[in-house]
C-alpha cells in the first residue's frame, strides 16, 4: 500500500538487496531509532498502515514446506562460487532481524527465517562477486562521506562505537562493508537504470485501479500540553496536577504562545516540537483525548482533559475531512513506488541470472 499520509511508498516485502546500503551487511542495521512515546496515544490502537521502516522490522510471514534448519549449524552454512558463508554471519543477520522486530525469533519460525536470511546473504554475495568482477570502484572520499552520515545518526562517538561493538563490527570492517555496499549499488544503478521507465499512463492506471489505497479518513492535527499524573496516583497528587494544568490553560487562553508553553510545562515527548502531534485519525489516541480533540475547531483550545496519562490542554491546529486523495497529490509517490517495484523485479532477475551461471551450495 502507498500510505497517503506519508511521503514514502510501502515496499515492506522487498528484499534488502534492492538497496545494498540498507542490507544486513551494512550500517543501516546499526541505527537505532529512539522515539519518545506520546502521552496521549492509545495503548492499543487499531493497527494502522505501516511505514516502510516499521513494516520491514517484522519477521516475514510463514511459508509451507520449508526444509528444517538443524539445531546446531555447521561453521560454514553455504558456499557461493567457492566463497564461504560462515555460521557467524548468518546468526548475526538473524540477531539483527530480531533487534529490528523488537522480539525474539519464535521457535516455529526458525527454519523459515534462517532460510530467508541465508538466501539474502547468498544473493548479496553474488552481487558482491559480480561487482568485483566488473572492477566497480568507489573512491575513499565517497566511503568517508557515507561513514560521516552514519556517525550523524548517533549522539556522539561513544554511542557510535558502542553500536559497532553491539554488532560485532570494527570500524575497519564497517568501512569495508560500506565500500562493498556502495560498489554493489553502483553496479545495480548502471545495470538497471536504463531498463526502468514509468510513464504518466502507468501512474494514472495504478491510481484508477487501486482506489482503496488513496482513501484518507477524517483526521485532525493537534498540539497538547501534558501535566503527567499516573492513573494509579492518589487523589491529592491528581488534584495538584489538575490545578497545574488549569494554570497552564489560563495562560494559553490569555494569549500566551502555545508552543512555548508546551516546551516549558509539558511532560510529553512532543514538548520539544511545541506539543505538536501531527495528524491523527480516530482510534489512535486515548478516548478522552480523542473526543476532546475532534470536538474542537481549528484554533480552539480545550478545557483541561483527563486521561490515564494525566491532564491535557489541547489546541487544534487543523482538521481534514474524510476524502479520496487526488492524483495530483500522490502522483509523485505512485511514480516512485512503480519505479521501486520495477527496480526490485529487475534486481531479482539479475540475481537469478547470477545464480544460474554460478555455483551455490547450501550446506544446511
Beta strands, then each sheet from edge to edge (+ up, - down):
strand 1: 76-80
strand 2: 83-86
strand 3: 215-216
strand 4: 219-228
strand 5: 276-281
strand 6: 305-307
strand 7: 310-320
strand 8: 323-324
strand 9: 360-362
sheet 1: 2+ 1- 9+
sheet 2: 3+ 8-
sheet 3: 5+ 4- 7+ 6-
end
